[in-house]
């Protein structure tokens, strides 16, 4: 599906601030910022990513902070009936 189609199905721009322990220095934290369109409040896309992280990456997760907002609201989207061309 295209980004527009997802947004019209109530997917929202989701940003996750992921703090994780560095594999070689577990007492140090590093930050990773993840951003995708996702469906609140379940966040299936983020959940899939975090599951992949836990199963395949060495850095142990410390915390995840999630923020989301609608990119297109009903007042922002209007269907048009015509097209105008300039040269």
Chimera marker file (.cmm) of the C-alpha trace (Angstrom):
<marker_set name="trace">
<marker id="1" x="0.000" y="0.000" z="0.000" r="1" g="1" b="0" radius="0.5"/>
<marker id="2" x="1.136" y="3.537" z="-0.634" r="1" g="1" b="0" radius="0.5"/>
<marker id="3" x="1.826" y="6.016" z="2.141" r="1" g="1" b="0" radius="0.5"/>
<marker id="4" x="-1.308" y="7.995" z="1.260" r="1" g="1" b="0" radius="0.5"/>
<marker id="5" x="-3.514" y="4.885" z="1.367" r="1" g="1" b="0" radius="0.5"/>
<marker id="6" x="-2.148" y="3.960" z="4.784" r="1" g="1" b="0" radius="0.5"/>
<marker id="7" x="-2.746" y="7.468" z="6.125" r="1" g="1" b="0" radius="0.5"/>
<marker id="8" x="-6.326" y="7.411" z="4.875" r="1" g="1" b="0" radius="0.5"/>
<marker id="9" x="-6.774" y="4.147" z="6.818" r="1" g="1" b="0" radius="0.5"/>
<marker id="10" x="-5.831" y="5.968" z="10.050" r="1" g="1" b="0" radius="0.5"/>
<marker id="11" x="-2.141" y="5.034" z="10.098" r="1" g="1" b="0" radius="0.5"/>
<marker id="12" x="-0.142" y="7.720" z="11.854" r="1" g="1" b="0" radius="0.5"/>
<marker id="13" x="3.432" y="8.909" z="11.672" r="1" g="1" b="0" radius="0.5"/>
<marker id="14" x="5.041" y="7.127" z="14.602" r="1" g="1" b="0" radius="0.5"/>
<marker id="15" x="8.412" y="7.996" z="16.070" r="1" g="1" b="0" radius="0.5"/>
<marker id="16" x="10.153" y="5.799" z="18.614" r="1" g="1" b="0" radius="0.5"/>
<marker id="17" x="13.169" y="6.840" z="20.644" r="1" g="1" b="0" radius="0.5"/>
<marker id="18" x="14.926" y="3.578" z="21.434" r="1" g="1" b="0" radius="0.5"/>
<marker id="19" x="17.627" y="3.492" z="24.098" r="1" g="1" b="0" radius="0.5"/>
<marker id="20" x="19.776" y="0.370" z="24.171" r="1" g="1" b="0" radius="0.5"/>
<marker id="21" x="22.880" y="-0.928" z="25.889" r="1" g="1" b="0" radius="0.5"/>
<marker id="22" x="25.967" y="-0.948" z="23.682" r="1" g="1" b="0" radius="0.5"/>
<marker id="23" x="27.048" y="-4.584" z="23.177" r="1" g="1" b="0" radius="0.5"/>
<marker id="24" x="30.757" y="-3.961" z="23.931" r="1" g="1" b="0" radius="0.5"/>
<marker id="25" x="30.082" y="-1.510" z="26.790" r="1" g="1" b="0" radius="0.5"/>
<marker id="26" x="26.797" y="-2.552" z="28.464" r="1" g="1" b="0" radius="0.5"/>
<marker id="27" x="26.991" y="0.264" z="31.027" r="1" g="1" b="0" radius="0.5"/>
<marker id="28" x="26.659" y="2.835" z="28.189" r="1" g="1" b="0" radius="0.5"/>
<marker id="29" x="23.377" y="3.663" z="26.445" r="1" g="1" b="0" radius="0.5"/>
<marker id="30" x="22.999" y="4.619" z="22.824" r="1" g="1" b="0" radius="0.5"/>
<marker id="31" x="19.971" y="6.115" z="21.090" r="1" g="1" b="0" radius="0.5"/>
<marker id="32" x="18.273" y="4.968" z="17.893" r="1" g="1" b="0" radius="0.5"/>
<marker id="33" x="15.363" y="6.900" z="16.361" r="1" g="1" b="0" radius="0.5"/>
<marker id="34" x="12.837" y="4.854" z="14.355" r="1" g="1" b="0" radius="0.5"/>
<marker id="35" x="10.062" y="6.420" z="12.263" r="1" g="1" b="0" radius="0.5"/>
<marker id="36" x="7.332" y="4.757" z="10.177" r="1" g="1" b="0" radius="0.5"/>
<marker id="37" x="3.597" y="4.902" z="9.563" r="1" g="1" b="0" radius="0.5"/>
<marker id="38" x="1.886" y="2.712" z="12.155" r="1" g="1" b="0" radius="0.5"/>
<marker id="39" x="-1.559" y="2.020" z="13.536" r="1" g="1" b="0" radius="0.5"/>
<marker id="40" x="-2.160" y="3.315" z="17.084" r="1" g="1" b="0" radius="0.5"/>
<marker id="41" x="-2.676" y="2.125" z="19.786" r="1" g="1" b="0" radius="0.5"/>
<marker id="42" x="-1.437" y="-1.425" z="18.986" r="1" g="1" b="0" radius="0.5"/>
<marker id="43" x="1.567" y="-0.268" z="16.867" r="1" g="1" b="0" radius="0.5"/>
<marker id="44" x="1.978" y="-3.554" z="14.934" r="1" g="1" b="0" radius="0.5"/>
<marker id="45" x="4.818" y="-2.238" z="12.730" r="1" g="1" b="0" radius="0.5"/>
<marker id="46" x="6.838" y="-1.023" z="15.724" r="1" g="1" b="0" radius="0.5"/>
<marker id="47" x="6.146" y="-4.262" z="17.597" r="1" g="1" b="0" radius="0.5"/>
<marker id="48" x="7.441" y="-6.272" z="14.634" r="1" g="1" b="0" radius="0.5"/>
<marker id="49" x="10.584" y="-4.120" z="14.508" r="1" g="1" b="0" radius="0.5"/>
<marker id="50" x="11.229" y="-4.483" z="18.259" r="1" g="1" b="0" radius="0.5"/>
<marker id="51" x="10.742" y="-8.256" z="18.012" r="1" g="1" b="0" radius="0.5"/>
<marker id="52" x="13.311" y="-8.332" z="15.179" r="1" g="1" b="0" radius="0.5"/>
<marker id="53" x="15.673" y="-6.224" z="17.328" r="1" g="1" b="0" radius="0.5"/>
<marker id="54" x="15.408" y="-8.604" z="20.319" r="1" g="1" b="0" radius="0.5"/>
<marker id="55" x="15.913" y="-11.709" z="18.146" r="1" g="1" b="0" radius="0.5"/>
<marker id="56" x="18.705" y="-10.492" z="15.839" r="1" g="1" b="0" radius="0.5"/>
<marker id="57" x="20.681" y="-7.611" z="17.374" r="1" g="1" b="0" radius="0.5"/>
<marker id="58" x="23.152" y="-7.680" z="20.250" r="1" g="1" b="0" radius="0.5"/>
<marker id="59" x="22.206" y="-4.394" z="21.927" r="1" g="1" b="0" radius="0.5"/>
<marker id="60" x="19.802" y="-5.117" z="24.801" r="1" g="1" b="0" radius="0.5"/>
<marker id="61" x="16.836" y="-2.716" z="24.846" r="1" g="1" b="0" radius="0.5"/>
<marker id="62" x="16.683" y="-0.301" z="27.747" r="1" g="1" b="0" radius="0.5"/>
<marker id="63" x="13.575" y="1.771" z="26.945" r="1" g="1" b="0" radius="0.5"/>
<marker id="64" x="11.299" y="2.856" z="24.115" r="1" g="1" b="0" radius="0.5"/>
<marker id="65" x="9.431" y="6.170" z="24.018" r="1" g="1" b="0" radius="0.5"/>
<marker id="66" x="6.703" y="6.437" z="21.373" r="1" g="1" b="0" radius="0.5"/>
<marker id="67" x="5.043" y="9.515" z="19.872" r="1" g="1" b="0" radius="0.5"/>
<marker id="68" x="2.531" y="9.607" z="17.023" r="1" g="1" b="0" radius="0.5"/>
<marker id="69" x="0.481" y="12.113" z="15.083" r="1" g="1" b="0" radius="0.5"/>
<marker id="70" x="-1.821" y="12.150" z="12.095" r="1" g="1" b="0" radius="0.5"/>
<marker id="71" x="-0.123" y="13.455" z="8.971" r="1" g="1" b="0" radius="0.5"/>
<marker id="72" x="-3.303" y="13.936" z="6.963" r="1" g="1" b="0" radius="0.5"/>
<marker id="73" x="-6.458" y="15.030" z="8.719" r="1" g="1" b="0" radius="0.5"/>
<marker id="74" x="-9.917" y="15.124" z="7.101" r="1" g="1" b="0" radius="0.5"/>
<marker id="75" x="-9.722" y="18.891" z="6.611" r="1" g="1" b="0" radius="0.5"/>
<marker id="76" x="-6.384" y="18.551" z="4.761" r="1" g="1" b="0" radius="0.5"/>
<marker id="77" x="-7.627" y="16.149" z="2.090" r="1" g="1" b="0" radius="0.5"/>
<marker id="78" x="-9.946" y="17.360" z="-0.672" r="1" g="1" b="0" radius="0.5"/>
<marker id="79" x="-10.860" y="15.650" z="-3.905" r="1" g="1" b="0" radius="0.5"/>
<marker id="80" x="-10.649" y="17.881" z="-6.967" r="1" g="1" b="0" radius="0.5"/>
<marker id="81" x="-12.639" y="17.770" z="-10.166" r="1" g="1" b="0" radius="0.5"/>
<marker id="82" x="-10.238" y="19.400" z="-12.582" r="1" g="1" b="0" radius="0.5"/>
<marker id="83" x="-6.637" y="19.815" z="-13.533" r="1" g="1" b="0" radius="0.5"/>
<marker id="84" x="-4.839" y="22.957" z="-14.555" r="1" g="1" b="0" radius="0.5"/>
<marker id="85" x="-1.678" y="22.957" z="-16.648" r="1" g="1" b="0" radius="0.5"/>
<marker id="86" x="0.866" y="25.717" z="-16.924" r="1" g="1" b="0" radius="0.5"/>
<marker id="87" x="3.033" y="25.642" z="-20.017" r="1" g="1" b="0" radius="0.5"/>
<link id1="1" id2="2" r="1" g="1" b="0" radius="0.2"/>
<link id1="2" id2="3" r="1" g="1" b="0" radius="0.2"/>
<link id1="3" id2="4" r="1" g="1" b="0" radius="0.2"/>
<link id1="4" id2="5" r="1" g="1" b="0" radius="0.2"/>
<link id1="5" id2="6" r="1" g="1" b="0" radius="0.2"/>
<link id1="6" id2="7" r="1" g="1" b="0" radius="0.2"/>
<link id1="7" id2="8" r="1" g="1" b="0" radius="0.2"/>
<link id1="8" id2="9" r="1" g="1" b="0" radius="0.2"/>
<link id1="9" id2="10" r="1" g="1" b="0" radius="0.2"/>
<link id1="10" id2="11" r="1" g="1" b="0" radius="0.2"/>
<link id1="11" id2="12" r="1" g="1" b="0" radius="0.2"/>
<link id1="12" id2="13" r="1" g="1" b="0" radius="0.2"/>
<link id1="13" id2="14" r="1" g="1" b="0" radius="0.2"/>
<link id1="14" id2="15" r="1" g="1" b="0" radius="0.2"/>
<link id1="15" id2="16" r="1" g="1" b="0" radius="0.2"/>
<link id1="16" id2="17" r="1" g="1" b="0" radius="0.2"/>
<link id1="17" id2="18" r="1" g="1" b="0" radius="0.2"/>
<link id1="18" id2="19" r="1" g="1" b="0" radius="0.2"/>
<link id1="19" id2="20" r="1" g="1" b="0" radius="0.2"/>
<link id1="20" id2="21" r="1" g="1" b="0" radius="0.2"/>
<link id1="21" id2="22" r="1" g="1" b="0" radius="0.2"/>
<link id1="22" id2="23" r="1" g="1" b="0" radius="0.2"/>
<link id1="23" id2="24" r="1" g="1" b="0" radius="0.2"/>
<link id1="24" id2="25" r="1" g="1" b="0" radius="0.2"/>
<link id1="25" id2="26" r="1" g="1" b="0" radius="0.2"/>
<link id1="26" id2="27" r="1" g="1" b="0" radius="0.2"/>
<link id1="27" id2="28" r="1" g="1" b="0" radius="0.2"/>
<link id1="28" id2="29" r="1" g="1" b="0" radius="0.2"/>
<link id1="29" id2="30" r="1" g="1" b="0" radius="0.2"/>
<link id1="30" id2="31" r="1" g="1" b="0" radius="0.2"/>
<link id1="31" id2="32" r="1" g="1" b="0" radius="0.2"/>
<link id1="32" id2="33" r="1" g="1" b="0" radius="0.2"/>
<link id1="33" id2="34" r="1" g="1" b="0" radius="0.2"/>
<link id1="34" id2="35" r="1" g="1" b="0" radius="0.2"/>
<link id1="35" id2="36" r="1" g="1" b="0" radius="0.2"/>
<link id1="36" id2="37" r="1" g="1" b="0" radius="0.2"/>
<link id1="37" id2="38" r="1" g="1" b="0" radius="0.2"/>
<link id1="38" id2="39" r="1" g="1" b="0" radius="0.2"/>
<link id1="39" id2="40" r="1" g="1" b="0" radius="0.2"/>
<link id1="40" id2="41" r="1" g="1" b="0" radius="0.2"/>
<link id1="41" id2="42" r="1" g="1" b="0" radius="0.2"/>
<link id1="42" id2="43" r="1" g="1" b="0" radius="0.2"/>
<link id1="43" id2="44" r="1" g="1" b="0" radius="0.2"/>
<link id1="44" id2="45" r="1" g="1" b="0" radius="0.2"/>
<link id1="45" id2="46" r="1" g="1" b="0" radius="0.2"/>
<link id1="46" id2="47" r="1" g="1" b="0" radius="0.2"/>
<link id1="47" id2="48" r="1" g="1" b="0" radius="0.2"/>
<link id1="48" id2="49" r="1" g="1" b="0" radius="0.2"/>
<link id1="49" id2="50" r="1" g="1" b="0" radius="0.2"/>
<link id1="50" id2="51" r="1" g="1" b="0" radius="0.2"/>
<link id1="51" id2="52" r="1" g="1" b="0" radius="0.2"/>
<link id1="52" id2="53" r="1" g="1" b="0" radius="0.2"/>
<link id1="53" id2="54" r="1" g="1" b="0" radius="0.2"/>
<link id1="54" id2="55" r="1" g="1" b="0" radius="0.2"/>
<link id1="55" id2="56" r="1" g="1" b="0" radius="0.2"/>
<link id1="56" id2="57" r="1" g="1" b="0" radius="0.2"/>
<link id1="57" id2="58" r="1" g="1" b="0" radius="0.2"/>
<link id1="58" id2="59" r="1" g="1" b="0" radius="0.2"/>
<link id1="59" id2="60" r="1" g="1" b="0" radius="0.2"/>
<link id1="60" id2="61" r="1" g="1" b="0" radius="0.2"/>
<link id1="61" id2="62" r="1" g="1" b="0" radius="0.2"/>
<link id1="62" id2="63" r="1" g="1" b="0" radius="0.2"/>
<link id1="63" id2="64" r="1" g="1" b="0" radius="0.2"/>
<link id1="64" id2="65" r="1" g="1" b="0" radius="0.2"/>
<link id1="65" id2="66" r="1" g="1" b="0" radius="0.2"/>
<link id1="66" id2="67" r="1" g="1" b="0" radius="0.2"/>
<link id1="67" id2="68" r="1" g="1" b="0" radius="0.2"/>
<link id1="68" id2="69" r="1" g="1" b="0" radius="0.2"/>
<link id1="69" id2="70" r="1" g="1" b="0" radius="0.2"/>
<link id1="70" id2="71" r="1" g="1" b="0" radius="0.2"/>
<link id1="71" id2="72" r="1" g="1" b="0" radius="0.2"/>
<link id1="72" id2="73" r="1" g="1" b="0" radius="0.2"/>
<link id1="73" id2="74" r="1" g="1" b="0" radius="0.2"/>
<link id1="74" id2="75" r="1" g="1" b="0" radius="0.2"/>
<link id1="75" id2="76" r="1" g="1" b="0" radius="0.2"/>
<link id1="76" id2="77" r="1" g="1" b="0" radius="0.2"/>
<link id1="77" id2="78" r="1" g="1" b="0" radius="0.2"/>
<link id1="78" id2="79" r="1" g="1" b="0" radius="0.2"/>
<link id1="79" id2="80" r="1" g="1" b="0" radius="0.2"/>
<link id1="80" id2="81" r="1" g="1" b="0" radius="0.2"/>
<link id1="81" id2="82" r="1" g="1" b="0" radius="0.2"/>
<link id1="82" id2="83" r="1" g="1" b="0" radius="0.2"/>
<link id1="83" id2="84" r="1" g="1" b="0" radius="0.2"/>
<link id1="84" id2="85" r="1" g="1" b="0" radius="0.2"/>
<link id1="85" id2="86" r="1" g="1" b="0" radius="0.2"/>
<link id1="86" id2="87" r="1" g="1" b="0" radius="0.2"/>
</marker_set>
